[in-house]
């Protein structure tokens, strides 16, 4: 099993910056990359805000935030994120073509021993790995959002992923303070096979006028003990992301994943949830990526 010292994170949005934070907290050197240097800067702003909250809650010691930040470098050049890294975690948008193109590039430019992990929530690990010459060293590591808060990570083994790669992924996750559950490589894996049906049915109930948005979410909080209702959760995830995953599962698995007309209408109108200031609900501030 290779010894992991340095981790590259490709994508500095909400997920990527969160992964970079917990990787640094686990004692790894981290390089966080995005094509746009402005997004890298926003990623660091997000990490600083998260660490400030953790310090106020006593989850990290005073001054530990500076040490965590000092272990993270930022770049908009792909050559810098692959240099000397032992593991690269991809956290770019949920698009098969984008992910396979990135893995092909990472395979060419990164050291031969480097493990390539994807944060995909639904796309086949085996299909992404097929774009490389190292499919045995490709694995899925699907973090829950927000990454610094949520303890669970879905660990997905592709058809060619070897035992050493899985063990390294488990070791890294434990160092990050995460718990994991293992899924085979099938569209939607464990989590989204369940979650997308749940969220989509909430949209259908709202679309059919059976209940209003507040009561649908209130039902799930009060009766199911969920911390957040399905419509609130969809806004938090991003309605475009929910639609993308639902479309993928609809095409790959069955009719039961057909996206709700209301979900499609909101996305078409540009109402994507918290990040645009409006989704199922309205929000006072706009969080742009």
N, C-alpha and C positions, 0 to 999 in steps of 0.2 A: 504494500500500500504506500502510495507516495505521501510525502510530508507536505502539508499545505501551509505555506507562509504568506503568500500574496494572492489576493483575489481581485479580479477585474469585474466591474459591474457595467454592463452596456445598457444605457437608458437611465436618465437622471430625473425622471418624473416622480410621481408619488411612490410608485412601487420601487423603482431603482434606488432612489435616495434612502428609502426605508431599509432596503437590503444592505446598502453600503453602511448605514448606521449600525445595524446589528452585527455586521461582519467585523467592523472596527471594535465594537463593544466586546466581541468574542476574542479580541487580541490579534486579529489579522491585519496586515497591511492591505490597503484598499485603493484601487484606482477607479474612479467613477467617470464614465464617458457619456457624452451625448453629442450629436452632430452640431447642435446649436449651443454655443458657449453661454448664452443667456439662460438656457434651461439648466445648464450645469450650475450656474450661480443661484438659480431658484432652488435647485436641489440642496445646495448648502444652506440656504435660508431655511428650508424645511427641516433639515437636520438640526440646526441651531435652535429652532423653535421647539422641536420635539425634546431635545436634550434639556432645555430650560424647564419644560414641564416635568420631566423625569426628576430633575434636581429638586424642584419645589415639592414634589411628592416623596422625596427621600429615597428614590429608586437608584440613584447614583450619588456618589459623594461630591461635595463642593470641589470644583476644579477638575473633576473627572471629565467634564464636557470638553475642556480644552485638549485633553489627551486623546479623547476619541476623535475629535476633529483633526488633530495633527496627524493621525494615522490615515487620513483620507486625502488623496490627491484628486484633482479634477482635470479633465482634458476634453478637447473636441477632436483630437487626433487618434484614430484607431490604432496607429502604430504604438502609441504610448500606453494604451490599455492592455495590449498583448505582451509587452516586454517583461519577461521574467515571471509571468503569472503561472500559478499552479491550477487555478480554477477560474473560469469565467462564467458569470451568471447573467444571462440575457433577460432584460425586462423592457422590451420595446412593445409597440402596439400589437394587439392580438390579430395578426395577419400572417397566414401561412407563407405567402410569397416573400414578405419582408424577413421573416424569421429564417427561412431556408437560405435566402441570399446572404444574410448575416453569418449564419453558421458556415457556409461555404467560404466566406472571406476569413472568418476566424480560424478555420481549419488550415488555411494556407499560411496565415501570418503568425499564429501562436506556436509556442514550443510543442514538440511532439508529445510530451508527457501531460500537457494541459488537458484537464477535464472541461467539457463544455456542457453547461446546464442551462435549461430554459425555464422561465417562470410562466410558461403557457398554462392557461386554465382549461384548455379543451383540445388543442391541436395535437395530433399524433407525434409522440416523441420519435418514433421510428422513421416517420416521414421527414422530420427535421434532420435527424441524424444521417439520413441517406444522402444529404447534400455534402457530407464530409467523407474523409477516408479513415475516420476514427469512430465509427458508430458504437464500438464497445465502450468508448469513453464519453458518451453522451447520455444525459439523464434529465429527468424532469424534477424541478424543485419549485412547486407552486405555493408561494407564500400568501397568507391571508392579509387583507388590508384592514386597518393600518399595520404595517409590518412590525414596527417597534412594540405594538400593544398586543396583537393577536399571537397566541402561543403555538398554533398549529401550522404545519407545513405538509402538503401532500407530496410525497416522494413517488415519482412515477418511473418505472423501469421499462425501457424500450425493449424490443425483441432481441436486440444485439447487446444491450448494456451488460457489462460483465460484473462479477461479484465485487471486485476491488473498487470499481466506480461507485457502486451502491454503498459500500462500507465507508468510503471517503465522504460521500454525501451525508451519511448518518453522523460521522464524526464532526463535520463542519456544522451541521445543524445543532448538535449538542453543545458545541462551543458557543454558538450564537444564543443559547438558552432556549432553543425551540424543541417542541415535541413533534413527532412525525407519524404519519400513517401511510402505508404503502398501497399503491394501486397499480394494476396492470395497465398497459397502454391500450386504452379504448376510448373513443371520442367522449369527452366530458369527464373521464376518469370516475372517481367516486363522488366528489363534491358537486360538480356542476351538473351531473346527471340528475341529482336531486334538486339542487337550487334553482335551475332554470325552469323546471316544471312548476315549482312553488311560486316564483316571481311572476312567471307568465300567466298563471291562473289568477293571481291577484289583479293583474292588468285586465284580464277578461271579465272578472267580477265587477271591476270599476267601469269598464266599457259598457257592460250590460245593464248598469244602473242598479245592481243588487245592493250595493252599499257604497257610501262615500269613502274617500281616501283615508280620512281620519279613523273611521270605524273599522275599515279593513285592517289597518295597521294596529289599532287598539286591540282588536280581537287577538292578534298574534302575540302581542305583548302580554295581555292579561290571561289568555287561555293556554297559550303554548309556552309562556315564560321566555319568549324571545326578547333580547334586549332592544331590538329594532324591528319594525314591521317590514314586510317585503317591498312595499312601495318606497319607504324611506331608504331601505337598503339599495334598491335599484338606483335611486338618485345618488347615493353615495358611491356606488360602483361606477356609474356613468351609463345612461340609457343606450348610448351607442355601443358600449362594450357588451351590455346585456343583449342587445339585438344581434350583434356580430356572433356571439356564442350561440344564441338560440338558432340563428340561421344555419350555422355550421352543424349543430346537432340535428336540426330538421333535415338537412341534406344528407347527413351521414347515417342517421339512425332510423327515425320514423316520423310520421305525421303528427304524433303527439307533441312534438317540439315546435310546431308551426307558431311563429311569433304573433302575438296579439296585434290586431289592427291598431289599437290605441298606442301601443309601444312604437310601432312603425310610424304612426302619424306624428308623435312627439319628436322622434329623431329627425324625421324629414323637416320639421319646423325649426330644428336647431335647438330644441329644449332638451339638453342632455343631462340635466341634474345639477348637482352642487357646483360643478366646474363652470357652468354657464350662467348660474344664478337662477335657473328655472328648469324644472323637470315636471314631475308629478306635483311637487310643491314649489313655492317661490322662496328665494333666499335673498337676504339683504346684501350680501357681498358676493362678488364673482371670483372664483378661484380658477384661474386659467391653466392649467397643467402644472 
